[in-house]
Amino acid sequence: MGQFIGVIDLQVIPGDALDWIVAQAFKYITNAGDAIDIDEGLETDLASTPRIVWNIYPPFGLYTGAAVVHDDLYTKGIFTRAQSDGILLEAMQTEGVSYITQHIIYAAVRMFGWVAWNKHREADKLRIKI
């Protein structure tokens, strides 16, 4: 099973109650042994759940650490989108998220995550532009 190393310390971004910043770096080690370093300063919206489902799946919960790892993976683009989504599922298992919640969140990310993934890849292209 995967492992979180360090404390998941998040602070709300002043003036923006929906976005958070990682206040202290931490690490996630995948089942395959890959070390994912979550850097201090990473901005995250936690779980990107639509407001309409916040009563059932709010942006924060037992899956918060997994959501932050997933945001980092989408931001950096080191793994493929499918691999990143699989690591989200694995990290939720590590955190003890219920089977049903894991798979509902995973299915939603597989269906709709391409929007955020593509946004990050477009940002990568702008940064590389010569």
C-alpha positions as a Python dict, from the first residue, in 0.01 Angstrom:
ca = {
    (1, 'M'): (0, 0, 0),
    (2, 'G'): (112, 356, -67),
    (3, 'Q'): (240, 580, 208),
    (4, 'F'): (218, 948, 294),
    (5, 'I'): (536, 1085, 451),
    (6, 'G'): (512, 1411, 640),
    (7, 'V'): (223, 1625, 751),
    (8, 'I'): (-39, 1748, 505),
    (9, 'D'): (-45, 2111, 614),
    (10, 'L'): (-272, 2333, 405),
    (11, 'Q'): (-363, 2699, 440),
    (12, 'V'): (-644, 2881, 270),
    (13, 'I'): (-528, 3146, 24),
    (14, 'P'): (-630, 3482, 174),
    (15, 'G'): (-933, 3629, 1),
    (16, 'D'): (-1015, 3298, -172),
    (17, 'A'): (-1195, 3042, 42),
    (18, 'L'): (-1193, 2784, -239),
    (19, 'D'): (-820, 2760, -304),
    (20, 'W'): (-551, 2638, -69),
    (21, 'I'): (-174, 2630, -60),
    (22, 'V'): (53, 2354, 67),
    (23, 'A'): (223, 2510, 370),
    (24, 'Q'): (472, 2228, 425),
    (25, 'A'): (620, 1989, 169),
    (26, 'F'): (531, 1622, 201),
    (27, 'K'): (575, 1305, 0),
    (28, 'Y'): (361, 1022, -129),
    (29, 'I'): (521, 685, -207),
    (30, 'T'): (315, 482, -455),
    (31, 'N'): (260, 108, -442),
    (32, 'A'): (515, 83, -723),
    (33, 'G'): (772, 269, -511),
    (34, 'D'): (760, 602, -699),
    (35, 'A'): (825, 900, -471),
    (36, 'I'): (602, 1200, -543),
    (37, 'D'): (728, 1517, -378),
    (38, 'I'): (453, 1766, -304),
    (39, 'D'): (625, 2103, -281),
    (40, 'E'): (548, 2379, -36),
    (41, 'G'): (359, 2648, -225),
    (42, 'L'): (153, 2418, -448),
    (43, 'E'): (-190, 2571, -503),
    (44, 'T'): (-482, 2330, -488),
    (45, 'D'): (-860, 2338, -491),
    (46, 'L'): (-856, 2006, -301),
    (47, 'A'): (-1115, 1773, -458),
    (48, 'S'): (-1259, 1950, -761),
    (49, 'T'): (-1616, 1850, -689),
    (50, 'P'): (-1901, 2058, -830),
    (51, 'R'): (-2096, 2260, -572),
    (52, 'I'): (-2412, 2064, -641),
    (53, 'V'): (-2259, 1754, -474),
    (54, 'W'): (-2080, 1929, -184),
    (55, 'N'): (-2333, 1790, 67),
    (56, 'I'): (-2214, 1440, -26),
    (57, 'Y'): (-1860, 1500, -158),
    (58, 'P'): (-1722, 1833, -35),
    (59, 'P'): (-1381, 1953, -160),
    (60, 'F'): (-1220, 1824, 161),
    (61, 'G'): (-1256, 1498, 347),
    (62, 'L'): (-1073, 1176, 411),
    (63, 'Y'): (-954, 1202, 48),
    (64, 'T'): (-787, 1545, 88),
    (65, 'G'): (-428, 1416, 77),
    (66, 'A'): (-505, 1210, -233),
    (67, 'A'): (-664, 1515, -400),
    (68, 'V'): (-356, 1727, -330),
    (69, 'V'): (-127, 1456, -471),
    (70, 'H'): (-353, 1437, -779),
    (71, 'D'): (-341, 1815, -828),
    (72, 'D'): (39, 1798, -808),
    (73, 'L'): (48, 1518, -1066),
    (74, 'Y'): (-178, 1709, -1305),
    (75, 'T'): (30, 2025, -1255),
    (76, 'K'): (367, 1861, -1320),
    (77, 'G'): (256, 1615, -1590),
    (78, 'I'): (531, 1366, -1502),
    (79, 'F'): (294, 1069, -1528),
    (80, 'T'): (24, 1021, -1790),
    (81, 'R'): (-328, 1131, -1706),
    (82, 'A'): (-439, 768, -1664),
    (83, 'Q'): (-144, 696, -1432),
    (84, 'S'): (-216, 1011, -1232),
    (85, 'D'): (-580, 912, -1192),
    (86, 'G'): (-473, 562, -1085),
    (87, 'I'): (-244, 713, -821),
    (88, 'L'): (-541, 917, -695),
    (89, 'L'): (-739, 595, -652),
    (90, 'E'): (-445, 426, -479),
    (91, 'A'): (-388, 725, -246),
    (92, 'M'): (-757, 724, -150),
    (93, 'Q'): (-721, 356, -61),
    (94, 'T'): (-415, 446, 149),
    (95, 'E'): (-620, 710, 333),
    (96, 'G'): (-898, 463, 411),
    (97, 'V'): (-1163, 622, 190),
    (98, 'S'): (-1462, 392, 145),
    (99, 'Y'): (-1465, 173, -166),
    (100, 'I'): (-1777, 341, -304),
    (101, 'T'): (-1642, 694, -254),
    (102, 'Q'): (-1307, 597, -408),
    (103, 'H'): (-1472, 467, -721),
    (104, 'I'): (-1724, 750, -757),
    (105, 'I'): (-1443, 1008, -735),
    (106, 'Y'): (-1220, 803, -964),
    (107, 'A'): (-1497, 765, -1224),
    (108, 'A'): (-1569, 1139, -1215),
    (109, 'V'): (-1199, 1219, -1264),
    (110, 'R'): (-1173, 975, -1554),
    (111, 'M'): (-1480, 1134, -1720),
    (112, 'F'): (-1409, 1502, -1658),
    (113, 'G'): (-1043, 1534, -1558),
    (114, 'W'): (-934, 1593, -1918),
    (115, 'V'): (-1043, 1957, -1882),
    (116, 'A'): (-791, 2029, -1603),
    (117, 'W'): (-528, 1804, -1763),
    (118, 'N'): (-547, 1992, -2094),
    (119, 'K'): (-540, 2329, -1915),
    (120, 'H'): (-213, 2232, -1747),
    (121, 'R'): (-61, 2102, -2071),
    (122, 'E'): (-151, 2429, -2246),
    (123, 'A'): (20, 2619, -1962),
    (124, 'D'): (326, 2395, -2014),
    (125, 'K'): (338, 2493, -2382),
    (126, 'L'): (328, 2864, -2292),
    (127, 'R'): (614, 2825, -2045),
    (128, 'I'): (828, 2638, -2301),
    (129, 'K'): (760, 2888, -2580),
    (130, 'I'): (1084, 3033, -2719),
}
